[in-house]
Amino acid sequence: MESRRTVIRALATVAGTTLVATGLAITPAAAQTLVPCSPVALASAITAANTTGGTLILAPGCVYTLSTPLPSIQNTINILGNGATLTRAGSAPAFRILKVDAAGKLSLHLATISNGDASGDFGGGIRNDGTLNVVQSAIRNNRADFSGGIGGNTGSTTRIVQSIISGNTVIHNGGGLANDGDMTIAQSSITQNTALEKGGGVANDATLKILQSEIRHNEASGPTGVGGGIANFGGAGATTTLTESRVSDNTATNAPGGIYNDTGSVALLLSSVHNNHPTNCAGSPTAVPGCLG
């Protein structure tokens, strides 16, 4: 019971209703901007908010089909999606959907990010160099060399709550997500993402916490592929902690298929790793305590 209370307190810190815990509190009503269903209007609204900060309220259910990249996030900006989709046009050149600069703080709610393409780089859907909060959103069908869905760079803070990371692909590591900073994933689903090398679902080489989430049906499908679900690597400082979470039905070309742990540490707290192929954790250079098979 005490462990359950600890998890709930941790989730409250991550996902508190006002987002104060992450430094991303909603700005006053006077700073709110209604954004028409137009990619040009969205770009203009971000440019203006980069000067003053504020909240952008997207048109309900709108599909913002982008032919050119949006401005980077350089201030404290909240995007309330209202079920809108931000997607790259199929005929457009390759670019990611959103980028958060080192000084930027983005909070994204109730939106879908899709078809971003950061080929030759990382963060196909969103690249975070600053502070990023993703709440009740979907990051789908993006691609990159590293971190197909969301990439957290060195020094960044990323929080993902009640969201879906699905169908993203990379040439190297982190099909769904890759983390070089501080990343927390809570009450979310990471599914059907693909990496050719390490971490079909998630690749981590810094600090990663996964709370009450599922990592399922991801692949590390290339000739050297390992860690279909999660890959933890990059040195002794790489730490992954799973609490009340499940890693299952992931596959890799080489063992392990569930969680690959190199020289860092992976902790399983009330979490399960099962039905991954060819193994769950066996074959990792460093054992994952409590993981069998």
N, C-alpha and C positions, 0 to 999 in steps of 0.2 A: 504493500500500500504506500509506503514511504517513497519508493522509487516512482510510483505513479504520480504522486504529488510533485516530485522533483521535475518530472517530464512536463507536467502542466504548467509549473512555474516557468520552466525554460521556454515553453511555447508562448506564454504570455509575454515574456521578454522579447521574443522574436516578432510576434504578430499583434501586439496590443492594439486596441481599437483606435487609438489616436496616433499610433506609430511614433510616439515620443521616444520610445526606447531606442529606436534606430536613428533618431535625429531627423526624422522625415515627417514631422507633424504637418497636417493640412494647413495651408496658409489661409488668412482671413478671406471672407467672401468677396471683399473689394478687389482681391487679386485674382478672382476666378475669370476664366475666359471660355466662352462657348465657341467651339471650333466647328465650323460647317464641314459637311462631308466633301472635302476637297483637299488633295495632297498639298496644294499650294498654300491653302489656309493653314494647314497643320505646320508646314515649314515656317511660315510667318509667325505663328503663335509661339513656336519654340524659340525663334530668334528674339522675339520680344521678351519672353520669360527668362532668357539668358541674361537679360539686363536687370530685371526686377525680381525674379523668382515668381512663383505663383502656381495656380492649379489650372490645368487645361481639361475641359470637359468635352469629350468627343461626342459626335453625333451618334445616337443609339443605333447599333447594328451596322454602322457604315463600314464599307470596305475602302480603306485608303490605299489605293493602288499606286505605288511609287515608281516613277521613272528615273528619278535622281535621288541621291542620298539626302536624308534629313540632316539638319545641323546637329552637331554634338551637344550634349547636355553639359552646361557650364555653370549652372546655378542650382538652387533647390527648386525642383519642379515636380509636381504631382500630375500624373496623367490618369484621369478617371475615364476608363474606356467605354463604359456602358455597352459592353459586348461588341465593340468595334474590332476590326482587323486591320493591322498594318502589314502590308505585303508588297514585295518587289514584283513589278510587272515582269511577265515571262520574257518579254523582248528587251528588257533593260539590261545594261551592262552589270557586271557583278558588283554588289555592295551589300554591306550588312544593313539591318533595319535601324538599330539604335546604337549609339556610342555614348558612354558616360565618361567625361574627362576627369582628371584627377581631382579637380575642385568641384565637380558636379555631384549632385544628390538627386537621384531619380526614384520616385515611387510610382509603380505601374500597377493599376487595378483593373480587373475585368476586361482584359484585352487579349487578342491573339496576335502573335508575332510569327510571320511565316515567309518562307522562300527567300530569306536572306542568304547571301553568298559572299563569304569572306575568303575566297580561294587565295592561297598564298599567305594567309594570316590566320588569326583566331577570332572566335566569337562571331559565328555566322548570323545568329539572330540578334544578340546583344553583346557588345564588348564593354566590360566595366573596368575602368581605371580608378573609379572613385567609390561612391556608395550607391548601392542598388537594392531596392525592395521590389519584389514581384509577388503580387497577391491575387489569388483566384484568377489566374491567367493561364494561357496555353502558349507554349513555345514549340512550334511544329515545323517540320520539313525545311529546316535550314541546313546550310552546309559550310564547311571551312576546312582548312588544313588541321587545325586544332579547335576543340570546343565548338561543335556544330550549333548547339542551341545558345548557351550562355557561357562566356569566358570571363572569369574573374582574374584580373592581372595582379602582379605583385603589389602589395600595399592596399588592395581593394577590400571592401566589405560587401558581401552579397547575402541577401536574405530571400529565400523562396518559400512561400507559404501557400498551401492549398492550391497548388498549381500542377499542370501537366506538362512534362517535357517529353516529346514524342516524335519519332520519325526523322530525327536529325542525323546527319552523317559527317564523318571526317576521314581524311586520308591517314592521319596519324593517331592522336590520342584524344579521348573525351568526346565520344559521339554525341551525347546529350549535353554534358557539362564538363568543363575543366576548370580547376581552381589552383591559382598560384597565390591566393591571399587568404582571407578568412570567409568561409562560406557555410551557411546553415540552410538546410533543406528540411521543412517541416510539413507534415500532413500532405505530402505530394506524391505524384506517380511519375516515375522515370521508366519509360517503356518504348520498345521497338526502335531504339537508337543503335547506330552502327559505327564502329571505329575499325580501321584496318589493323591497328597495332594494339594499343593498351586502352582499356576502359571503355567498353561499348556504351555503358550507361554514364559513368562518371570517372574522370581521371583527376587525381589529387596529388599535389606535391607540396602542400602547405598544411592548413588547418581546416578540416571538414567535419561538420556535425550533421547527422541525418536522424531526424526525429519522426517517429510514427509515419513512415513512408514506405513505399514499395519500389523496388528496382527489379523489373521483370522483363523477360523477352528481349533483352539487348544482346548485341553480338560484337565480338572482336574477331573479324572474319578474314583478315589477311594471313599470309603465310606465317608471320611471326606473332599473330594475335594471341593475347592473353587477357584474362580478366574481363569476360563478357559483361559482367555486372559492374564491378568497381575495380579500378587499379589505383593502388597507393604506392607512390614511388618518389624518388627525388632526394633521398637522403634520410638521415635519422630524424630530422625535424618534421617529416611528413606524418601527420596523425589523422586518422579517420575514426570517428566514434559513431556507432549506430545504436540508437535507443528505440526499443519497441518497433523495430522495422523488419522488413523481410526482403531477402535477396534470393530470387528463385527463377528457374526456367531461363537462365541466361546461358549463352554458349560462346565458346572460343575455339579457335583452331588448335591451340595447345593448352595444356593444363596450367592453371586452373580456369574453369569457366565462370565461377561465381565471383570470388574476390582474389585478386592478385596483390600480394604485399611484398615489396622489395626490401628496403632497409629501414623503413619507418615502422609505425605501429598501427594496428587495427584493433579496436575494442568492440565487442558485441555485448550490449546490455539489454537483456530481455529481447533479443533479436534472433532471427533464424536465417540460416543459409542452407537451402536444400534444392534438390532436383536441377542442379546446374550441370552442364556438360562441357568437357569430359569429366571434371571433378568440381567439387564445391570450392575448396581452398587448397587441397593437396597439390604440391608442385610449386608453391610459392617459395622464393628464396628465404623468406622469414615467415614462420608459422603464424597463423591467426588463431589465438587462443579461443577454445570453445567451438571451433568450426571443424566438423567431421567430414571426411571424405573428399 
